[in-house]
Amino acid sequence: MGTGLFIVIEGIDGTGKSTQAKRLAEWFRSQGREVVLSREPTDGPWGAKVRESAATGRLAPEEELEYFLNDRRQHVEELIKPALSAGKVVILDRYYFSTMAYQGARGFDPASIRERNEAFAPRPDLLLILDLEVDQALTRIGVRGDTANEFEKRENLEYCRNVFLSLADEPFTRVIPTGGSLDEVTGRILSEMNAHHH
């Protein structure tokens, strides 16, 4: 691939991924880089079906996983690879690591999900895991944890957080604590960028 830079931002709900992805994109643009900021699931036909399923819960887990993979294949071929070949910075808000976490929570083996994805999906140059204690995440997303549904949400977030943290030893992973203000988190991310560049 060209001299593109591929950065993925992951983390459980409440860690501020979308905000930090936007801020990072702005920072790279201020450095004179061309940036493609995207997210998964995408707004494409498969991504739309996945989002619908999340709302209605109509898809069987295996079907949902297939839709995620189809959406990602299209994203890789049509957007990610061409942008990297053209030397752009690609920043994704969620990627296949989210599928490992969230579909893993639905009973799939995260390692085999990873394998199925890496058969066609390029690994990022940098994976930023925005990390937060589940209690704080629940507070941020306005969940109190006193109903069965909220208890299940807590268990899911714990599981997902652990899947993300299991990637901490990968050479391309940086874990970014998200306690504190948005500006503090942005500061932590930008100091990683400076370290990565030099």
Secondary structure as UniProt FT lines:
FT   STRAND          5..11
FT   TURN            13..14
FT   HELIX           17..30
FT   TURN            31..32
FT   STRAND          35..39
FT   HELIX           45..56
FT   HELIX           61..75
FT   HELIX           76..80
FT   HELIX           81..85
FT   TURN            86..87
FT   STRAND          89..93
FT   HELIX           96..104
FT   TURN            105..107
FT   HELIX           110..118
FT   TURN            119..120
FT   STRAND          126..131
FT   HELIX           134..140
FT   TURN            141..142
FT   HELIX           148..165
FT   TURN            166..169
FT   TURN            171..172
FT   STRAND          173..177
FT   HELIX           182..197
//
